[in-house]
Amino acid sequence: MKPDEYDVIRIILETVGQPASPYSKIGDDVAVLPRGEGDLVAKTDMLVRKTDVPKGMETWQMARKSIVACVSDFAAKGVQPQAVLLSLALPSTITLKEVKEMARGFKEARDEFGFNIVGGDTNEADDVVIDCCMLGFAKRITERRGAAPGDRVVVTGPFGYQSVGLKVLQEGFKVPEELWSLAVSSVLLPTPRLQLGIELTAEELLSSSIDSSDGLALSLHQLADASEVGFEISRLPVDQGLSDAAEKIGLDLDAAVLYGGEEYEIVATIPENKLRWAKQTAEKLGQRLIEIGKVTSENGQVVFTDDSRSFEIERKGWIHLS
Amino acid sequence: MKPDEYDVIRIILETVGQPASPYSKIGDDVAVLPRGEGDLVAKTDMLVRKTDVPKGMETWQMARKSIVACVSDFAAKGVQPQAVLLSLALPSTITLKEVKEMARGFKEARDEFGFNIVGGDTNEADDVVIDCCMLGFAKRITERRGAAPGDRVVVTGPFGYQSVGLKVLQEGFKVPEELWSLAVSSVLLPTPRLQLGIELTAEELLSSSIDSSDGLALSLHQLADASEVGFEISRLPVDQGLSDAAEKIGLDLDAAVLYGGEEYEIVATIPENKLRWAKQTAEKLGQRLIEIGKVTSENGQVVFTDDSRSFEIERKGWIHLS
């Protein structure tokens, strides 16, 4: 059986279930949601299979990833997502099995991050395109702007695995067994630090923050720009295992960590007197904050300096259409 | 110059300007909007150039149309749109001129229908894909459900021009001069009855309503289903000029009016005692309500009956992937 538009909608609704809220009128022309506490927070992110889905990624993982990108922005802002609308474009060759797998991916994301899927639209195109529009309410977000000289720069996890994972999946790049699964799973099942972002914002511990999905370097530049400050980075957020393996496998570690992208970590600044508290908050959640440098008054200057070397971190990363 | 992602965003922002509200933080990871009065209303609609954009439609008209689809749903529900997020996928061959034209189309729509563009996402794909996510607040919407036997069935404008216009644009179909411009402009510049929908809902004149963009027949069936009623249609909403020309130009008028689609009119039901008031409301806005039939208790039966003929209106229209 070849699914048409209505089959697609039915399968997704059957899989993810009706939204919990009695106010969401699924099946009407629009979705209606109870007004929450605080301002409305909204974000949209589009996944295009050809450019955003690596070889080896299963259909349900693609569907989950299409939502993860928005979750990552909500995490960086410290906002719990409440509702998602999904616009799909599917090729006419799509099978019922694939639609069911996609629905399962949406459900995984919903269960993992705790929102309702309240609406959407179905279309036909040559490629699979999934646009996720995510909504929430918040009394306060952590903005990109707000970093002050002296603040510490932190990230919520290691960088670089994604670059390695992509090379493994796309080019058959060979890596040791223990690195393989960390690298590949970082690509196939990216997991934003939603709870950590929400707690750090609730406790007003961050002076500024940004989602890192376009790469660490670009995120640092954008974050510095927003506050008209600079960053002096003294440590690259990379796990020992990856660092040890880099030379053996012929990996440019700096490039992988700084310019790779798709990490979905939070890059943030924290006033020095709140750093310990923030680290404890992370630990309580089984997470970590990696301190990588400090904020300077050198507007727009993002540099790396440690005991052995010093270089400018370039403003580059994942830029579509470039 | 070939525009990259950031050029696209810059051009759109330069063209449409910053949103009016001081709370919308354009340039952060998410858009933040002041919480409005009433519940949150949300709708997403995706345009794919290959399937949704006819020959002869200019780039700015395509951009405008990508927003019109959501406006039409807001019109049917009687809700003023407040904010729009736009996700774009563009081919790598896109030119600066095309991006500027698209930005102009977004601006036209914004000025025409009165919302802010508060966020978006830019991607690369083989085709142009524009996903519009529209947001608003409302204390009350007119739902699809609510029609009662005896209510009158109305539409807000004539049907059929779009089918003719599409045939003119796509197949070079020949029509008389006076029909040509009505038909072609109905396709290139569809104009939902937003103000009329808002007034009719504010005055609580409609018992149920739906947007008609998938065609009159399908809209009638969906509207009847939602209230578990039937419709007896006794008049097709078609202008005399189109009706007169139909035979001469070899047009199946019934098919054009019932199964064409893309009309972006409101299809609604009105309690008999409110009909006169509703018509006056429309007239005050320079609009009209065309009475086409009445609601029956025959659940799911949508039939046409007048003095000369009687037939069942089929449940068919524009269904993607079918």
Chai-1 contact restraints between the chains, C-beta under 6 A:
chainA,res_idxA,chainB,res_idxB,connection_type,confidence,min_distance_angstrom,max_distance_angstrom,comment,restraint_id
A,D4,B,I319,contact,1.0,0.0,6.0,A-B,restraint_1
A,D4,B,L321,contact,1.0,0.0,6.0,A-B,restraint_2
A,D4,B,S322,contact,1.0,0.0,6.0,A-B,restraint_3
A,E5,B,I319,contact,1.0,0.0,6.0,A-B,restraint_4
A,E5,B,H320,contact,1.0,0.0,6.0,A-B,restraint_5
A,E5,B,L321,contact,1.0,0.0,6.0,A-B,restraint_6
A,D28,B,E143,contact,1.0,0.0,6.0,A-B,restraint_7
A,D28,B,R144,contact,1.0,0.0,6.0,A-B,restraint_8
A,D29,B,D73,contact,1.0,0.0,6.0,A-B,restraint_9
A,D29,B,A76,contact,1.0,0.0,6.0,A-B,restraint_10
A,D29,B,K77,contact,1.0,0.0,6.0,A-B,restraint_11
A,D29,B,D211,contact,1.0,0.0,6.0,A-B,restraint_12
A,V30,B,V41,contact,1.0,0.0,6.0,A-B,restraint_13
A,V30,B,K43,contact,1.0,0.0,6.0,A-B,restraint_14
A,V30,B,D73,contact,1.0,0.0,6.0,A-B,restraint_15
A,V30,B,K77,contact,1.0,0.0,6.0,A-B,restraint_16
A,A31,B,A42,contact,1.0,0.0,6.0,A-B,restraint_17
A,V32,B,D39,contact,1.0,0.0,6.0,A-B,restraint_18
A,V32,B,V41,contact,1.0,0.0,6.0,A-B,restraint_19
A,L33,B,L40,contact,1.0,0.0,6.0,A-B,restraint_20
A,P34,B,D39,contact,1.0,0.0,6.0,A-B,restraint_21
A,R35,B,R35,contact,1.0,0.0,6.0,A-B,restraint_22
A,R35,B,D39,contact,1.0,0.0,6.0,A-B,restraint_23
A,R35,B,L40,contact,1.0,0.0,6.0,A-B,restraint_24
A,D39,B,V32,contact,1.0,0.0,6.0,A-B,restraint_25
A,D39,B,P34,contact,1.0,0.0,6.0,A-B,restraint_26
A,D39,B,R35,contact,1.0,0.0,6.0,A-B,restraint_27
A,L40,B,L33,contact,1.0,0.0,6.0,A-B,restraint_28
A,L40,B,R35,contact,1.0,0.0,6.0,A-B,restraint_29
A,V41,B,V30,contact,1.0,0.0,6.0,A-B,restraint_30
A,V41,B,V32,contact,1.0,0.0,6.0,A-B,restraint_31
A,A42,B,A31,contact,1.0,0.0,6.0,A-B,restraint_32
A,A42,B,L85,contact,1.0,0.0,6.0,A-B,restraint_33
A,K43,B,V30,contact,1.0,0.0,6.0,A-B,restraint_34
A,T44,B,L85,contact,1.0,0.0,6.0,A-B,restraint_35
A,T44,B,S87,contact,1.0,0.0,6.0,A-B,restraint_36
A,T44,B,D121,contact,1.0,0.0,6.0,A-B,restraint_37
A,T44,B,C133,contact,1.0,0.0,6.0,A-B,restraint_38
A,D45,B,D121,contact,1.0,0.0,6.0,A-B,restraint_39
A,M46,B,S87,contact,1.0,0.0,6.0,A-B,restraint_40
A,M46,B,A89,contact,1.0,0.0,6.0,A-B,restraint_41
A,M46,B,D121,contact,1.0,0.0,6.0,A-B,restraint_42
A,M46,B,N123,contact,1.0,0.0,6.0,A-B,restraint_43
A,V48,B,A89,contact,1.0,0.0,6.0,A-B,restraint_44
A,V48,B,N123,contact,1.0,0.0,6.0,A-B,restraint_45
A,V48,B,A125,contact,1.0,0.0,6.0,A-B,restraint_46
A,T51,B,E124,contact,1.0,0.0,6.0,A-B,restraint_47
A,D73,B,D29,contact,1.0,0.0,6.0,A-B,restraint_48
A,D73,B,V30,contact,1.0,0.0,6.0,A-B,restraint_49
A,A76,B,D29,contact,1.0,0.0,6.0,A-B,restraint_50
A,K77,B,D29,contact,1.0,0.0,6.0,A-B,restraint_51
A,K77,B,V30,contact,1.0,0.0,6.0,A-B,restraint_52
A,L85,B,A42,contact,1.0,0.0,6.0,A-B,restraint_53
A,L85,B,T44,contact,1.0,0.0,6.0,A-B,restraint_54
A,S87,B,T44,contact,1.0,0.0,6.0,A-B,restraint_55
A,S87,B,M46,contact,1.0,0.0,6.0,A-B,restraint_56
A,S87,B,D131,contact,1.0,0.0,6.0,A-B,restraint_57
A,A89,B,M46,contact,1.0,0.0,6.0,A-B,restraint_58
A,A89,B,V48,contact,1.0,0.0,6.0,A-B,restraint_59
A,S92,B,L321,contact,1.0,0.0,6.0,A-B,restraint_60
A,D121,B,T44,contact,1.0,0.0,6.0,A-B,restraint_61
A,D121,B,D45,contact,1.0,0.0,6.0,A-B,restraint_62
A,D121,B,M46,contact,1.0,0.0,6.0,A-B,restraint_63
A,T122,B,H320,contact,1.0,0.0,6.0,A-B,restraint_64
A,N123,B,M46,contact,1.0,0.0,6.0,A-B,restraint_65
A,N123,B,V48,contact,1.0,0.0,6.0,A-B,restraint_66
A,N123,B,H320,contact,1.0,0.0,6.0,A-B,restraint_67
A,E124,B,T51,contact,1.0,0.0,6.0,A-B,restraint_68
A,E124,B,H320,contact,1.0,0.0,6.0,A-B,restraint_69
A,E124,B,L321,contact,1.0,0.0,6.0,A-B,restraint_70
A,A125,B,V48,contact,1.0,0.0,6.0,A-B,restraint_71
A,V129,B,V129,contact,1.0,0.0,6.0,A-B,restraint_72
A,D131,B,S87,contact,1.0,0.0,6.0,A-B,restraint_73
A,D131,B,D131,contact,1.0,0.0,6.0,A-B,restraint_74
A,C133,B,T44,contact,1.0,0.0,6.0,A-B,restraint_75
A,C133,B,C133,contact,1.0,0.0,6.0,A-B,restraint_76
A,E143,B,D28,contact,1.0,0.0,6.0,A-B,restraint_77
A,R144,B,D28,contact,1.0,0.0,6.0,A-B,restraint_78
A,D211,B,D29,contact,1.0,0.0,6.0,A-B,restraint_79
A,I319,B,D4,contact,1.0,0.0,6.0,A-B,restraint_80
A,I319,B,E5,contact,1.0,0.0,6.0,A-B,restraint_81
A,H320,B,E5,contact,1.0,0.0,6.0,A-B,restraint_82
A,H320,B,T122,contact,1.0,0.0,6.0,A-B,restraint_83
A,H320,B,N123,contact,1.0,0.0,6.0,A-B,restraint_84
A,H320,B,E124,contact,1.0,0.0,6.0,A-B,restraint_85
A,L321,B,D4,contact,1.0,0.0,6.0,A-B,restraint_86
A,L321,B,E5,contact,1.0,0.0,6.0,A-B,restraint_87
A,L321,B,S92,contact,1.0,0.0,6.0,A-B,restraint_88
A,L321,B,E124,contact,1.0,0.0,6.0,A-B,restraint_89
A,S322,B,D4,contact,1.0,0.0,6.0,A-B,restraint_90
